[in-house]
């Protein structure tokens, strides 16, 4: 919506700006994330559906989030606990 972010997928990195969009089908195993690699703020709109029995697999960092799980319940694929990294930055208040 403003600024630029880098969409990182298993295929590599792609720069996204205002008006750009990216979509992933449910169950797509492609690990993906948005990163702000610039020195300016970026504002993005993320839309998704989370059902109570939905879980997630983050292939790029070997992390599994169980359905309805909390960060303390995240594990690696082999079941070992995933270390709690905490937030890396302060959330931006709406408005």
C-alpha positions in Angstrom: 0.0 0.0 0.0 3.0 2.2 0.5 6.8 1.7 0.4 8.5 -1.5 -0.9 8.8 -5.0 0.5 10.6 -8.0 -0.8 8.6 -11.2 -1.2 10.9 -14.1 -0.5 9.7 -17.6 -1.8 11.4 -20.9 -2.5 12.0 -19.4 -6.0 13.9 -16.4 -4.7 13.2 -12.7 -4.0 10.9 -10.3 -5.8 10.4 -6.6 -5.0 6.7 -5.5 -4.4 5.5 -1.9 -4.4 2.1 -0.1 -4.1 -0.5 -1.9 -6.2 1.3 -5.2 -6.3 -0.2 -8.4 -4.9 0.8 -12.0 -4.3 -1.3 -15.0 -3.5 -0.7 -18.5 -2.4 -3.2 -21.4 -2.5 -4.0 -23.2 0.7 -1.7 -26.1 1.3 1.0 -24.7 -0.9 4.3 -25.9 0.6 6.3 -22.9 -0.7 7.8 -21.1 2.3 7.2 -17.4 1.8 7.5 -14.1 3.7 7.6 -10.3 3.3 10.7 -8.5 4.3 11.3 -4.7 4.5 14.9 -4.4 3.2 14.7 -0.6 2.8 15.4 2.2 5.2 11.8 3.4 5.0 8.6 2.2 6.5 6.3 0.0 4.4 2.5 -0.5 4.9 1.1 -3.8 3.6 -2.4 -5.4 3.7 -2.4 -9.1 4.4 -5.6 -11.1 4.0 -6.1 -14.7 4.9 -8.4 -17.3 6.4 -7.4 -19.1 9.6 -9.6 -22.0 10.5 -9.5 -23.5 14.0 -7.9 -26.7 12.7 -5.4 -24.9 10.4 -1.7 -25.3 11.1 1.3 -24.0 9.2 4.6 -25.2 8.0 7.4 -22.7 7.4 9.7 -24.7 5.1 12.4 -22.0 4.9 13.1 -22.1 8.7 12.0 -25.7 9.5 9.2 -24.6 11.8 5.7 -26.2 12.3 2.9 -24.3 13.9 0.2 -26.6 15.2 -3.5 -25.9 14.7 -4.6 -23.2 17.3 -1.0 -23.2 18.5 0.9 -20.5 20.4 4.5 -19.6 19.6 5.7 -21.6 22.6 4.2 -24.7 20.9 6.1 -24.2 17.6 8.3 -27.2 16.7 10.7 -28.3 14.1 9.5 -31.0 11.7 11.2 -33.6 13.8 9.1 -32.5 16.9 11.9 -30.7 18.8 10.8 -27.4 20.3 11.5 -24.3 18.2 13.3 -21.6 20.1 11.2 -18.5 21.0 12.8 -15.6 19.1 10.3 -13.0 20.3 9.3 -10.0 18.2 12.1 -8.4 16.1 10.5 -5.0 16.0 7.7 -3.0 17.5 4.3 -3.4 15.8 3.0 -0.3 14.0 -0.2 1.0 15.5 -3.1 1.4 13.0 -3.9 4.8 11.6 
